[in-house]
Amino acid sequence: MSDSERVVQSRVLTYFRGNLDYREIGNLKEQDNRNIREADLLHFLTVQKGYDKKLARKAITQLKREAGCTKGKLYQTNKDFYQRLKYGLPVAETADSKPVTVELVDYDNPRNNDFAIAEEVTVKGELEKRPDLVIYLNGIAVAVIEMKKSSVSVAEGIRQNLTNQRAQFIESFFTTVQLCLAANESQGLRYGTTLTEEKHYLTWKSDGYHEQDNERDVVDIAVEKANAKLMGQFAPVLYKELAHIFTKERFLDLLENFLVFDKGRKKICRYNQYYGVKRAQVRVTSRQNGIIWHTQGSGKTLTMIWLAKWIKAHNHNARVLIVTDREELDEQIERTFGGVDEKIVRTRSGADLISLLMQEEKRLICSLIHKFGQRGGEATGSDYEKYIEELEKNLPRDFAPRGEFVVFVDECHRTQSGKLHLAMKHILPEAVLIGFTGTPLLKKDKKTSLEVFGSFIHTYKFNEAVEDGVVLDCVTRRGISRRIS
C-alpha cells in the first residue's frame, strides 16, 4: 500500500471512529485472522444478550464449524450462514435439553451491538491476502472495504475483492461477509455483496427531497445533518456515501431486510429499491394506498419481494396478494419469488382465488386479474365485468377474507380502471392497495391511477436510471431507443 493510500485509509478509520461511532480494533497485519473473533462474540452473547457462558461458547463452536468453507462452495455456505446471522442458531446445552435460539445480532436495538473496524487484516489461505478494512459486527466479519488512492480506479478495488474470494486465496474468510465494497476519494464508494460481478457493483445516492417530507428516511436526515459539519475536514462524496451505508441503523436494516439469494446469485438492493420499500412500509403500516413508479429494468420484482418479506415478518396477520394482467407476468412473479425461496401460491381459477383468500396459512398469493375474460393482451372493461360477475357467483355464503391483506397491483397503469378498483374492494374491502408501474403515466392515466391508488410513494424515473447506468439510452438513426442493461 502506498503512502497516499495509507492517508486515505487513516481518514476513513477516523471517520468510522469519530462520526459513525465504531470501535477501532487496530492494525491486524501481524496476526493470522479469522472471520469470527471469538472473544468479541462471547462478550456480546453473555454481556449484551445475557446468555449463559457455557451455552454461548457452544454456540460459537457450532458457528465456527458451520462457517467453514469447502472449496468452491462459497455461495451455499454464505447463504446458510446468513440464515444464522438473521434468525440465530438453535443450540442445546446438553443432549437432553431443549434447544435455545441464540441470536447473533440485536436488530431491534442497533446500539446494543458491537460495531468495530480493523485495518490491514492478514488472512492466511492457500495464498495470504490482506483486506484493507474489515467491519466486524459482534465479532463477526460482515463487510470488507478495499481502499484506493484517488488516482487509482475504484474498479481495481472491486477486482481485488473478487480475487480474494477465489478458492486459491481467502475464500473461507468471506463465508460470513455480507457486503463487499471498494472506494477512493475521487469516485466515492461502490458496493456489492459476495461474488457480485464487477459490472453489478452499485453507487448509493441520497433520496433527496420528497413532497411528503414526513416520509423522508430518518437516517438520510441524520446523515445530511452530520455531513454538513464535515465540509473541509473530509472529502464529501466518499464520506457521505459511507454514512449512508454504515450508519448503524441503516447497516443493520440492509443486512436484515435487503439481501436475497436468487438462484445462485446473492443480491443487495439498489438505493431506489431501498427507498421505495422504506416509504411503502410507512404506507402499509398506516393502511394507506399508493403508487411506486420505478422505470422498467430497475428491479421492480425484487422491490416487491423485499416489501412482501418485510410485511410478513412485521405483521403475523398480514397476507400479500400480487395481481397482474398477463399470463407471462404471473408466471414471472411465481418463478422469481420461488427463486428466492419465498413460497407463493398461484391461483388457477376464480374459485381457487376465493378459496385461497379464506385460507389463513397461504400468506403469499399471485393471481391474474381477468381469470374469466380474455387471456393475454390488454384487459378490457368486459374482462373486469366478467371477473366480478364470476367472483360473485362463486362466493360462498360464509365468504370472508382471512387476515390483513396488502394487494400489489403490477403494471397498475394498465389495470387501474374504476372497475378494477371496485373488484379489489368487492372481495377485499379492507385491503391496502400498492400500485407498481414502470411506465410514465399519461395525463388521463395519471389522474385515474391517483384516484384509485392514492399518491406516489416513490419515483425512480428513466433519466435517473440512465444516469445510474441501470438503463442504457441508445441513440439510433431512427431516433431514441431504450435498452435495459
LOVEX-113806 format. One record per residue: x negated, y negated, z of N, C-alpha, C in turn; residue in one letter. Coordinates in steps of 0.001 Angstrom, whole numbers, plus 500000, padded with zeros to 6 digits. Layout:
BEGIN
XYZXYZXYZa/...
***
This chain:
BEGIN
499159501194500000500000500000500000499123498755500000m/499435497791499119498649496563499024498976495644500193s/498094494636500397498310493675501481499635492938501315d/499979492563500065501230491825499837502446492680500167s/502381493991499881503485494877500243503600495023501753e/502455495041502436502487495113503894503150493874504488r/502905492712503881503505491466504359505028491540504222v/505506491995503051506947492119502832507539493129503810v/506884494243503972507372495280504882507447494753506305q/506465493983506687506457493389508024507626492430508214s/507936491663507162509079490747507259510394491516507395r/510498492614506650511707493428506727511859494021508131v/510771494505508706510820495032510070511250493955511062l/510707492747510894511085491631511756512567491331511635t/513083491414510404514497491139510175515373492199510841y/514997493468510692515765494532511327515753494391512850f/514616494052513390514480493946514846515188492696515385r/514925491552514760515406490290515307516823489927514910g/517243490323513707518548489887513202519604490983513172n/519166492223512992520119493330512954520108494139514243l/519200493796515164519149494416516492518843495909516438d/517917496289515558517442497673515514516205497805516399y/516086498942517045514893499219517843513745499588516906r/512578499003517128511426499308516274510598500419516905e/510479501533516199509729502688516705508232502456516552i/507844501823515447506437501549515221505911502244513976g/504577502268513848503907502876512704503642504355513005n/504153505221512142504049506668512374503090507325511384l/502157506548510879501236507039509855500406508224510345k/499992508200511592499071509223512099499792510435512673e/501126510473512557501877511602513101502398512502511981q/502725513728512357503409514634511437504886514588511819d/505683513876511037507042513534511440508091514490510881n/509205514580511589510352515371511163511566514453511018r/512621514980510432513816514152510249514732514120511464n/514384514868512514515109514783513781514096514525514894i/514242513380515554513395513035516694514119513545517950r/513625514655518464514360515382519497514595514556520759e/513590513845521230513732513084522477514799511996522340a/514817511321521181515805510256520956517218510827520884d/517377511947520193518699512553520086519166513094521436l/518262513689522208518601514196523534519070513059524443l/518385511938524387518773510777525206520173510307524821h/520471510228523532521806509802523103522877510774523599f/522643512064523414523649513055523769523907513106525275l/522854512981526071523023513114527522523366511797528207t/522729510710527799522948509424528472524124508668527864v/524143508517526536525193507737525887526517508499525790q/526433509815525533527647510604525360528006511447526583k/527053511650527483527354512342528738527430513851528653g/526836514462527625526834515918527535525836516509528531y/526132517701528990525204518441529843523894518653529095d/522777518529529807521460518603529149521231519958528493k/521669521016529146521483522347528567522263522474527261k/523503521967527267524323522007526062523706521153524962l/523199519978525337522589519076524362521355519705523716a/520541520353524530519339520999523978519717522120523010r/520752522852523362521193523940522490521717523369521173k/522422522237521248522928521588520042521782521152519135a/520737520594519731519589520132518945518888521306518259i/518724522395518976518103523592518389518910524088517195t/520223524131517379521098524584516297521051523624515117q/521018522336515411520999521323514363519716521395513544l/518599521576514219517314521688513515517317522905512598k/517889523983513065517953525197512247518808524953510999r/519948524282511181520846524036510053520267523023509073e/519403522132509571518806521113508702517632521652507897a/517215522857508172516126523450507404516541523635505959g/515634523321505045515996523335503621515268524440502868c/516039525309502233515468526277501313515129525559500020t/514045525914499398513591525223498186514688525112497141k/514874523894496636515830523667495573517274523637496023g/517541523663497331518912523701497859519265522407498591k/518639521308498200518836520064498940520289519621498932l/520957519693497796522337519214497713523225519922498721y/523197521243498739524091522005499609523726521819501078q/522423521838501388522004521659502777522389520277503281t/522196519269502431522562517905502788524071517779502978n/524843518444502132526301518432502251526743519060503566k/526154520196503905526507520870505158526129520011506361d/524953519373506296524529518543507420525427517320507568f/525873516774506442526762515608506510528027515930507299y/528553517138507154529730517537507918529451517483509408q/528239517877509813527854517792511223527736516345511669r/527162515524510809526978514117511152528325513409511306l/529290513826510513530603513176510542531528513762511601k/531531515079511729532509515734512602531907516364513856y/530582516379513982529944517041515112529747518519514841g/529166519227515819528960520663515637529427521409516880l/530083522556516682530547523340517830529387524095518464p/529256523962519777528162524617520495528738525316521719v/528424526585521877528829527343523065527637527452524005a/527835527027525263526718527036526213526270528460526525e/527239529382526580526922530799526772527705531608525740t/527377532875525640528050533734524663529535533866524960a/529923533699526219531320533895526606532107532586526726d/531420531461526665532111530186526880532710529650525578s/533725528825525729534397528227524582533509527146523976k/533361527112522631532509526091522004533008524675522284p/532059523776522451532334522352522632531844521621521391v/532653520715520853532204519937519694531305518816520169t/530041518900519810529050517888520198528984516840519098v/529367515620519416529371514522518442527996513880518369e/527482513762517152526136513219516938526133511716516756l/527300511138516448527427509700516219528699509220516899v/528635508070517531529823507452518115530358506424517118d/531242506866516233531771505971515201532741504946515776y/533397505287516861534380504371517450533726503206518178d/532513503429518648531790502378519400530396502213518807n/530281501457517698528996501356516997527825500973517887p/528054500115518869526951499638519706526517500670520739r/527224501793520794526853502862521717525823503804521102n/525443503536519851524463504365519145523082503719519186n/522069504537518943520686504060518881520288503885517417d/520156502633516989519708502301515627518230501937515707f/517404502687515005515959502459515093515330502503513709a/514174501834513578513463501803512299511986502073512535i/511400502876511664509977503203511740509333502925510393a/508021502635510410507301502406509157506201503440508964e/505824503587507691504721504490507325504920505867507953e/506028506497507608506415507765508241505801508927507465v/504700509419507957503995510528507297504767511830507471t/505005512504506358505703513783506381504844514778505594v/504551515908506205503692516901505576504531518035505005k/504722517972503697505370519077502995504294519853502288g/504646520419501137503609521075500347502554520047499957e/503010518848499645502122517718499421502590516584500320l/501699515992501053502047514946502025502578513697501345e/503640513114501939504195511850501474504448510936502668k/504611509637502379504758508676503462505802507615503097r/507083507854503355508094506823503116507760505536503861p/508029504395503201507662503105503800508445502820505071d/509767502940504993510626502655506141511673503747506270l/511913504183507493512943505195507757513860504675508856v/515171504756508606516166504382509598516602505648510326i/516501505618511650516948506729512483518202506323513239y/519221507169513176520461506964513913520544508047514980l/520399507638516233520383508586517358519321509663517155n/518197509242516596517075510152516393517122510944515106g/518139510737514284518292511480513024517973510558511853i/517067510973510980516707510157509814517891510108508852a/518448508906508645519640508784507797519442507858506601v/518338507117506564518087506238505413516590506057505220a/516190505962503958514791505746503585514731504548502645v/513808503619502924513642502427502081512209502386501566i/512047502303500251510731502118499646510581500643499278e/509533500009499811509311498580499612508256498324498534m/508473497286497728507510496880496711507287495366496793k/506126494941496347505899493501496258506671492951495065k/506818491630495027507697491009494030507271491280492597s/505988491475492371505506491698491010505675493138490536s/506122494028491425506345495432491074507845495693491072v/508333496286490004509767496506489853510332497414490947s/511557497103491351512274497960492290512404499373491727v/512439499497490406512547500813489774511418501741490218a/510240501183490486509125502001490968509443502618492320e/510117501851493185510515502375494485511571503460494362g/512487503278493409513521504297493179512871505603492726i/511928505511491789511246506710491292510440507380492401r/509890506578493285509142507132494410510084507929495318q/511262507396495560512267508123496349512603509459495708n/512826509446494396513192510668493685512062511692493701l/510843511228493548509684512126493617509593512781494981t/509786511995496032509692512530497394510716513620497669n/511838513595496958512904514578497191512690515890496436q/511631515978495671511355517214494938510855518304495886r/511085519545495478510720520691496317509230520735496619a/508386520289495679506941520360495875506410519231496754q/507298518334497171506859517240498050507551517360499414f/508442516451499790509009516496501144510535516623501085i/511016517502500233512446517753500074513129517990501411e/512489518752502306513114519131503574513408517929504455s/512665516845504317512907515656505139514248515022504793f/514703515180503550515900514494503070517194515258503338f/517112516392504029518341517128504322519288516335505216t/518750515433506037519594514622506931519851513226506385t/519152512831505328519191511454504828520471511210504028v/521106510065504273522358509719503595522194508589502575q/521338507630502844521106506520501916519630506476501517l/519388506292500215518040506107499689518009504734499013c/517031503904499382517010502530498897515622502138498430l/515576501114497598514315500519497158514511499018497074a/513445498255497335513627496799497411512333496042497172a/512475494813496698511416493805496768512089492446496959n/511287491402497133511871490102497471512322489311496243e/511983489768495054512438489049493858513717489645493284s/513818490972493257515013491633492720516034491980493778q/515609492071495022516519492424496096516560493922496337g/517733494416496747517900495783497212518702496608496213l/518297497866496010519068498822495237519332500031496130r/520551500568496072520871501674496974521545502822496230y/521307504005496751521949505217496264521969506193497414g/522064507462497103522006508472498150521075509580497684t/521053510702498381520123511756497993520442512245496584t/519392512414495811519444512915494434520165511986493449l/520451510746493848521031509783492915520035509469491805t/520476509583490561519603509265489438519290507769489426e/518142507431488839517704506031488820518757505105488221e/519413505523487143520378504660486459521638504415487285k/521842505220488328523045505084489139522796504354490465h/521575503861490682521336503038491876522118501731491739y/522613501219492857523579500122492861523056498878493562l/523696497751493267523441496489493955524684496109494742t/524485495665495981525617495236496803525821493736496641w/527073493332496549527402491915496487528451491590497528k/528363490368498047529399489903498959530697489744498194s/531809489934498867533104489844498206533539488410497975d/532933487470498681533236486057498447534626485658498892g/535119484588498317536399484004498714537563484875498263y/538596484917499075539841485592498698540997484717499099h/542046484718498261543157483803498506543813484037499860e/543782485298500345544318485564501669543126485763502604q/542690484676503194541415484694503914541436485635505109d/542616485934505636542667486849506768542344488280506359n/542224488534505059541829489857504587540338489922504267e/539633488841504513538178488865504344537589489909505268r/536545490591504822535900491595505643535144490904506778d/535361491342508006534760490686509163533238490777509134v/532706491867508592531252491997508501530697490956507538v/531377490738506400530929489724505453530854488350506104d/531860487997506883531888486703507552530707486572508505i/530456487639509285529336487621510226528000487520509507a/527869488249508399526623488210507625526363486818507067v/527404486193506526527250484863505951526824483848507004e/527396483943508179527028483026509262525581483233509692k/525195484505509811523833484815510240522808484377509208a/523101484633507927522138484315506881522053482824506592n/523061482064506978523000480615506801521847480010507599a/521437480707508654520352480214509506518973480673509027k/518963481547508022517696482178507631516992481492506472l/517671480561505806517084479921504638515728479305504994m/514717479684504254513379479196504530512569480167505352g/513213480942506218512493481918507020512289483216506255q/513338483638505515513266484854504732513750484574503311f/513299485404502360513838485319501011515307485714501066a/516211484845500631517645485060500915518293486261500243p/517899486593499009518593487665498292518413489006498996v/517188489412499235516918490712499837517540490826501216l/517370489815502041517782489937503436519289489861503595y/519931489135502714521390489140502738521919490523502364k/521301491148501361521728492486500939521444493527502020e/520309493394502703520012494293503816521080494189504896l/521486492958505190522504492763506219523847493353505802a/524188493221504527525468493747504057525521495270504142h/524378495926504024524344497380504127524137497836505574i/523222497175506299522727497723507567523256497048508825f/524122496036508715524814495600509917525458496840510532t/525335497009511820525665498294512451527062498793512109k/528054497917512206529432498331511925529596498762510477e/529016498009509546529121498335508121528400499643507807r/527212499813508369526416501002508089527156502267508528f/527723502243509730528476503409510196529723503642509355l/530366502563508928531550502684508076531188503363506756d/530062502975506166529614503598504921529340505091505123l/528678505426506228528364506831506498529629507654506719l/530566507105507472531751507875507841532779507967506719e/532952506885505965534127506791505091533849506608503608n/532585506453503185532335506099501791531259506927501127f/531073508149501591530213509119500925531076510298500496l/530746510879499373531528512021498893530617512942498091v/530882514237498200530135515249497445531046515737496332f/530683515417495104531574515608493963530966516582492957d/531291517854493132530878518902492177529397518827491825k/528556518819492824527114518848492604526436517499492626g/527224516421492756526632515077492832527153514370494072r/526241513880494866526618513093496032526747511639495609k/527824510985496039528101509624495587528399508712496763k/528031507454496604528369506417497567529108505316496817i/529912504568497528530776503577496881530000502409496286c/530554501841495216530151500520494755530819499492495647r/530306498264495609530851497244496517532313496943496221y/532718496988494944534120496714494628535039497797495192n/534571499043495191535364500125495771535492499949497279q/534387499568497904534408499364499358535421498288499744y/535324497123499093536215496026499475537669496319499098y/537871497017497990539228497404497626539853498292498685g/539094499278499155539596500187500181539812499446501502v/538845498610501898538967497916503184540197497025503216k/540468496319502135541642495448502113542930496254502032r/542864497372501325544042498235501265544353498830502640a/543328499101503425543544499597504784544375498608505600q/544105497314505415544863496283506127546330496339505719v/546576496467504398547951496513503906548682497753504431r/548014498902504329548647500150504755548976500095506246v/548057499597507033548272499516508479549459498630508824t/549624497546508074550741496625508323551976496964507501s/551932498113506784553068498622505981553479497617504913r/552495497056504203552747496106503127552276496683501800q/553031496404500735552668496849499391551580495954498797n/551040496368497648550062495534496959549475496228495745g/548622495500495009548021495999493766546496495900493846i/545819496979493475544370496967493275544125496951491773i/543549495860491293543244495733489874541724495826489703w/541246497009489342539833497247489063539710497680487613h/538878496991486848538784497227485414538433498683485101t/538790499130483916538547500505483506537065500850483625q/536789502058484113535417502527484229534736502164485531g/535467501532486467534840501079487712535115502014488886s/535578503229488612535702504234489669537006504199490428g/538113504010489710539421503882490353539812505146491121k/539558506333490544539975507569491202539214507786492501t/537924507467492515537169507575493755537682506587494798l/538097505400494349538706504444495278539943505055495916t/540765505725495105541943506422495635541534507488496650m/540489508229496334540042509310497215539622508760498565i/538778507725498560538305507164499833539452506572500648w/540405505935499965541546505371500677542431506484501233l/542688507517500441543528508634500896542892509352502088a/541582509566502031540889510240503134541011509411504416k/540862508087504291540964507217505465542383507250506032w/543376507189505168544773507207505616545059508493506395i/544643509623505860544879510902506517544155510993507862k/542934510443507922542142510537509148542663509630510252a/543260508491509863543648507493510867545125507503511217h/545908508313510546547317508441510891547732509878510615n/547893510657511670548175512087511508549576512347510962h/550428511320510964551759511470510373551799511016508916n/550693510451508437550682509878507091550576510958506029a/551238510699504888551137511552503711550963510645502497r/550216511128501507549916510332500325550479511030499092v/551267510291498317551803510769497043551205509926495926l/550540510575494963549921509870493842550760510108492590i/551278509027492018552201509104490893551518508608489622v/551589509391488553551050508995487259552139509160486199t/551868508657484978552888508731483928552467509597482747d/551303510265482859550826511088481763550240512384482293r/550472513454481537550013514777481939548511514797482185e/547743514177481266546286514232481403545804513492482643e/546511512423483028546135511690484239546462512512485478l/547590513189485450547986514052486558546964515173486748d/546533515748485643545519516807485686544199516262486219e/543855515046485785542602514440486230542616514186487733q/543734513707488252543858513475489685543655514782490444i/544336515842489998544219517139490659542780517642490609e/542146517519489451540787518015489269539779517225490106r/539921515896490125538948515052490827539062515210492335t/540274515245492848540444515454494288539934516839494687f/540223517833493866539731519174494155538219519244494138g/537601518446493269536146518438493152535435517921494378g/536132517147495214535533516630496452536127517341497671v/536665518542497427537189519399498499538390518793499218d/539173517984498510540432517475499051541568518254498397e/542230519069499172543292519916498627544516519066498319k/544865518981497040546022518212496610546994519144495900i/548265518990496183549293519841495593549938519096494431v/549932519730493270550509519110492074551919519635491843r/552879518735491738554275519157491569554492519694490162t/555417520656490042555712521293488763557089520932488230r/557932520382489080559282520026488646559864519038489650s/561035518484489300561693517575490225562074518264491514g/562587519493491392562965520250492588561742520547493447a/560620520831492790559367521096493513558928519854494287d/559054518685493656558694517430494319559534517234495579l/560845517412495458561728517232496602561373518198497717i/561098519433497344560733520447498338559447520064499070s/558462519577498321557180519194498928557326518000499867l/558201517070499498558405515898500348558969516282501706l/559598517438501771560207517890503028559283518807503825m/558066519060503308557109519941503990555984519114504588q/555978518965505880555018518084506543553563518485506328e/553320519797506179551932520257506103551257519871504790e/552039519543503740551456519135502462551228517625502506k/550024517229502867549767515812503142549297515034501918r/548908515746500868548382515091499675549049515708498449l/549805514907497710550611515397496589550367514508495376i/550371515094494170550363514288492949551512514732492058c/552062513770491313553257514076490539553376513143489348s/553934513663488251554332512822487127555618512086487477l/555738510847487014556933510073487306558128510554486493i/557905510924485248559036511327484415559012512843484188h/559301513568485238559296515018485158560353515548484186k/561436514824484052562557515361483289562828514569482025f/561897513673481690562066512907480472561016513285479459g/560609512317478686559641512533477600558289512954478154q/557709513996477592556382514455478005555313513712477229r/554361513112477946553281512397477272553763511077476718g/552864510248476254553214508956475673553715507986476717g/554213506841476267554701505830477182556045506248477762e/556235505971479006557515506252479628558531505214479190a/559792505631479086560841504706478670561878504586479763t/562773503605479595563817503411480580564655504651480774g/564967505354479672565789506557479788565085507632480601s/563732507687480520562991508650481323563277508440482798d/563236507191483223563440506891484628564867507194485049y/565823506909484161567212507205484488567416508707484670e/566816509491483761566917510943483875566216511431485133k/565093510801485420564322511167486609565169510991487868y/565794509819488011566624509542489181567841510458489209i/568459510630488035569639511484487946569310512912488373e/568181513421487888567783514786488231567446514908489710e/566783513885490248566466513905491675567730513963492517l/568695513109492184569951513064492943570673514406492878e/570620515017491708571307516294491505570699517392492367k/569378517318492573568679518377493289568441518075494763n/568878516921495217568657516589496621569493517492497522l/568850518182498445569613518962499425570414518022500325p/571449518566500914572273517735501793571485517193502979r/570540517986503453569749517565504619568427516914504213d/568355516416502959567085515857502484566640514673503336f/565384514733503759564739513621504460563240513807504312a/562539512814503767561085512935503637560447513081505015p/559497513962505129558800514175506396557478513412506384r/557256512605507388556005511868507506556121510436507022g/555017509694507182554947508297506759554214508236505418e/554953507939504356554385508036503015553714506746502560f/552565506939501892551933505891501105551899506408499673v/552466505650498739552531506072497345551527505273496528v/550572505968495890549655505340494951550273505468493557f/550511504368492883551064504408491527549949504060490549v/549487505064489815548390504881488869548901504192487604d/548049503333487012548415502575485815549769501881486029e/549852501144487113551130500565487518551619499493486548c/550730498984485664551186498008484667552111498663483648h/551974500031483495552844500741482556554095501268483244r/553933501695484489555048502368485174555522501534486348t/555820500260486068556160499381487168557475498645486941q/558379499194486107559650498528485873560513498593487119s/561581497810487113562501497812488233563071499180488510g/563248499998487451563808501336487637562845502240488398k/561539502100488138560573502876488905560638502484490376l/560725501195490598560814500702491963562030501316492658h/563166501347491961564375501926492525564199503417492779l/563496504109491841563279505541492010562440505830493245a/561351505096493402560496505296494567561251504986495851m/561990503895495840562749503512497029563881504484497311k/564402505092496246565511506020496405565088507252497199h/563952507826496850563528509053497526562638508773498735i/561939507613498729561036507272499832561267505817500246l/562369505537500874562733504146501152561775503417502087p/561023504150502911560116503512503871558662503536503419e/558398504025502221557010504199501774556326502869501497a/555010502854501702554160501748501252553745502052499824v/553896501087498913553527501278497512552228500536497213l/551223501268496760549948500679496343549793500925494847i/549850499852494054549680499970492619548218499899492235g/547810500722491272546444500708490740546520500426489248f/545686499534488760545606499300487325544174498929486946t/543812499302485719542504498929485195542623498027483996g/543850497583483721544141496781482532544636495399482938t/544111494331482335544630492996482651546135492933482443p/546835492339483388548289492276483310548732491121482417l/549602491424481456550212490378480646551131489549481523l/551477488364481028552248487440481849553547488075482349k/554286488731481421555557489339481830555324490542482742k/554254491333482457553933492486483302553494492045484686d/552718490966484716552214490469485991553363490079486904k/554348489377486328555486488942487118556229490137487692k/556510491136486839557247492314487293556429493126488290t/555140493288488034554283494056488930554250493439490318s/554113492124490368554062491445491653555396491555492382l/556484491542491623557804491697492237557955493075492881e/557413494101492208557583495475492685556582495824493776v/555292495502493548554231495969494437553708494914495397f/554083493664495216553524492631496068552265492046495469g/551559491264496239550402490515495733549191491420495528s/548173490872494869546931491610494645546231491869495977f/545806493099496151544985493471497307543536493110497030i/543083493490495820541697493237495433541597493288493923h/540717492463493363540496492473491921539014492634491610t/538743493374490549537387493530490017537540493498488511y/537212492358487921537563492097486533536467492538485563k/536845492542484283535958493048483238534612492326483230f/534634491006483330533377490251483272532471490579484459n/533051490881485630532254491260486793531606492626486564e/532366493544485969531835494878485694530722494831484653a/530864493949483669529811493767482668528540493240483326v/528708492232484181527563491633484886526843492666485745e/527614493585486331527028494609487203526480495805486435d/526716495856485112526240496979484327527124498202484434g/528315498042485016529258499157485120529927499395483783v/530236498309483071530840498357481749529925497653480772v/529699498250479605528878497634478576529772496871477614l/529453495609477366530220494771476451529455494729475132d/529900495500474156529166495640472896529781494761471811c/529007493860471267529477493008470177529185493709468850v/530220493928468055530073494598466760530491493653465648t/530314494076464393530699493251463254532200493025463212r/532922493954463758534376493828463749534894493000464931r/534000492589465784534428491808466947533818492392468200g/534545492307469287534039492776470563534695494099470930i/533892495077471195534424496361471668533889496612473062s/534631497355473830534237497630475188533842499087475314r/532715499329475920532266500699476116531973500917477600r/532530501963478152532348502253479555531028502973479749i/530216502496480689528912503130480953529083504353481817s/
***
